[in-house]
Amino acid sequence: MIIKASAALRNDYASISNIAKETKEPIYITKNGEGDLVLMSIEAFEKREQMLKLRAKVLQAEQERIDKAATLSISQARERLKERVNDI
């Protein structure tokens, strides 16, 4: 875990920016000794967002499986995909 004081962010932004980009880890910023913000590179943030969206889809699929939602066989799924391709 990387922790930096808000003064470090204010006084040495370039260094903290480089740390965030190199480590691809969040940096916790404190103010008056208390947690205040979390800083991360755009690349790390976007990767995290993708992971969270994928996790949500997996959880939704698992819930549908538990609820015994209707499913398709492999051949049915292929046919639907072929229909979609032909519609485009």
Phi, psi and omega in degrees: 000131180256125181235130178226148176283152179301331178296323178295321177296318181291318186270337185219055183304316184302317180295315180293322176300316179297319178299315181298318181288321182287317184275337185056030180243154176291148176245124180273126181255129179253154176225121183055037176081000181248149176300137184230311185218164169235131182242137176211160179292157178299319179302313180294321179296314181296320177297318179297318179298318178299316180297318180294321178294317178297316179300319179297320179294319179296317179296321178296315179298319179295320179295320177297321178296316180296321180281001179059045176295154179299140180236169178246148171284169179298318181293322177295318179297318178299317180298316178297320178295319178298318178299317180295318180297317180294331179287339183276000000 
